[in-house]
Amino acid sequence: MLLKLENNRLEITIGDDASHDVMNLANDVHALEADVLNVDIVVLNFPTFKDGRAYTQARQLRERAGFTGDLRATGDIIRDQILYMVRCGFTSFEVAPETDVGGLNAALAEFSDFYQPAADVAVPVWMRRQRAGREQLRRFA
């Protein structure tokens, strides 16, 4: 089953990728060495839930290589890690047919504030506080 991230919710998607250029990137390949800017979809695999190499590859593709296409996670995708996958830049997920999509969406909504910057658009708490402090200083100047 294919899930796509839309407005911070996962939606089931029906269709195939026949019209897209897809690259399956092995876990032992350095993400910056791959020619990903000419493809629409990059697929990264999580062979087990405790193998985090695809997180690193995803951040490198988003932050250093400038990849803006669909970053797809496959393999052992579990509820406890879905939010971290999204924060690293994943935008679609190939999951088992019996996967609880409602549970995955609940996991995405569990946290609204973050302390670390990531590949997503969330502004870290410290940065928001810093901006608020500057704005307050401007008002009193």
C-alpha positions as CSV (number, residue, x, y, z in Angstrom):
1,M,0.0,0.0,0.0
2,L,1.4,3.4,-0.9
3,L,0.8,6.4,1.4
4,K,1.6,10.0,0.5
5,L,2.1,12.9,2.8
6,E,-0.5,15.6,2.2
7,N,-0.9,18.5,4.6
8,N,0.9,16.5,7.4
9,R,-1.5,13.5,7.0
10,L,-0.9,10.2,5.2
11,E,-3.4,9.4,2.5
12,I,-3.7,6.1,0.6
13,T,-2.7,6.6,-3.0
14,I,-3.9,4.4,-5.9
15,G,-1.8,4.4,-9.0
16,D,1.6,3.4,-10.4
17,D,4.8,5.2,-11.0
18,A,5.1,4.2,-14.7
19,S,5.3,7.9,-15.8
20,H,8.0,8.8,-13.2
21,D,11.7,8.3,-13.2
22,V,12.4,6.2,-10.1
23,M,15.7,5.4,-8.5
24,N,16.1,2.7,-5.8
25,L,19.1,3.8,-3.7
26,A,20.9,1.0,-1.8
27,N,21.7,1.6,1.9
28,D,25.4,1.3,1.3
29,V,25.5,4.0,-1.4
30,H,26.5,7.5,-0.3
31,A,23.5,9.6,-1.1
32,L,25.5,12.5,-2.5
33,E,27.2,10.3,-5.0
34,A,24.0,9.4,-6.7
35,D,22.6,11.4,-9.6
36,V,19.2,12.1,-8.0
37,L,18.5,15.5,-9.5
38,N,17.3,13.8,-12.8
39,V,14.7,11.5,-11.2
40,D,11.2,12.1,-9.8
41,I,11.2,9.5,-7.0
42,V,14.1,8.2,-4.8
43,V,13.3,5.0,-2.9
44,L,15.2,4.3,0.3
45,N,14.8,1.0,2.2
46,F,14.5,0.3,5.9
47,P,15.5,-3.4,6.0
48,T,14.7,-3.5,9.8
49,F,13.4,-0.9,12.2
50,K,16.8,-0.6,13.8
51,D,18.7,0.2,10.6
52,G,18.9,4.0,10.4
53,R,21.0,4.5,7.3
54,A,18.1,5.7,5.2
55,Y,17.5,8.6,7.7
56,T,21.0,9.9,6.9
57,Q,20.6,9.3,3.2
58,A,17.2,11.2,3.3
59,R,18.7,14.3,5.0
60,Q,21.7,14.3,2.7
61,L,19.4,14.2,-0.3
62,R,17.2,17.0,1.0
63,E,19.7,19.3,2.6
64,R,22.9,18.8,0.6
65,A,21.9,17.5,-2.8
66,G,18.9,19.7,-3.1
67,F,16.5,16.8,-4.0
68,T,12.9,18.2,-4.1
69,G,11.1,15.2,-5.6
70,D,9.3,12.3,-3.8
71,L,11.4,10.6,-1.2
72,R,9.9,7.2,-0.6
73,A,10.5,4.9,2.4
74,T,10.1,1.1,2.0
75,G,10.7,-1.8,4.2
76,D,10.1,-2.0,8.0
77,I,8.1,1.1,8.6
78,I,6.7,1.4,12.1
79,R,4.4,3.9,13.9
80,D,7.1,4.9,16.4
81,Q,9.4,6.1,13.6
82,I,7.0,7.7,11.1
83,L,7.4,11.2,12.5
84,Y,11.2,11.0,12.3
85,M,11.0,9.8,8.7
86,V,8.8,12.8,7.8
87,R,11.2,15.2,9.6
88,C,14.1,13.7,7.6
89,G,12.3,14.5,4.4
90,F,10.3,11.4,3.4
91,T,7.1,12.2,1.5
92,S,5.7,8.7,0.7
93,F,5.7,5.3,2.2
94,E,5.3,1.8,0.9
95,V,3.7,-0.1,3.8
96,A,2.2,-3.5,4.3
97,P,-1.6,-3.8,3.4
98,E,-2.5,-4.5,7.0
99,T,-0.8,-1.2,8.3
100,D,-2.9,0.9,10.6
101,V,-3.0,4.2,8.6
102,G,-4.9,5.9,11.4
103,G,-2.2,5.0,13.9
104,L,0.5,6.4,11.6
105,N,-1.5,9.7,11.3
106,A,-1.9,9.8,15.1
107,A,1.9,9.5,15.4
108,L,2.4,12.4,13.1
109,A,0.1,14.6,15.3
110,E,1.6,13.6,18.7
111,F,4.3,16.3,18.7
112,S,3.8,19.9,17.4
113,D,7.0,21.5,18.7
114,F,10.6,20.4,18.0
115,Y,13.9,21.5,19.4
116,Q,16.1,20.3,16.6
117,P,16.1,21.6,13.0
118,A,15.4,19.0,10.4
119,A,14.7,18.6,6.7
120,D,11.0,19.5,7.2
121,V,9.5,23.0,7.5
122,A,9.0,23.0,11.3
123,V,10.7,25.9,13.0
124,P,12.5,24.8,16.2
125,V,11.3,26.2,19.5
126,W,14.6,27.9,20.2
127,M,14.5,29.8,16.9
128,R,10.9,30.9,17.5
129,R,11.9,32.2,20.9
130,Q,14.9,34.0,19.5
131,R,12.7,35.7,16.9
132,A,10.1,36.6,19.5
133,G,12.9,38.1,21.6
134,R,14.2,40.2,18.7
135,E,10.7,41.4,17.9
136,Q,10.2,42.4,21.6
137,L,13.5,44.4,21.5
138,R,12.4,46.2,18.4
139,R,9.1,47.3,20.0
140,F,11.0,48.8,23.0
141,A,13.7,50.5,20.9
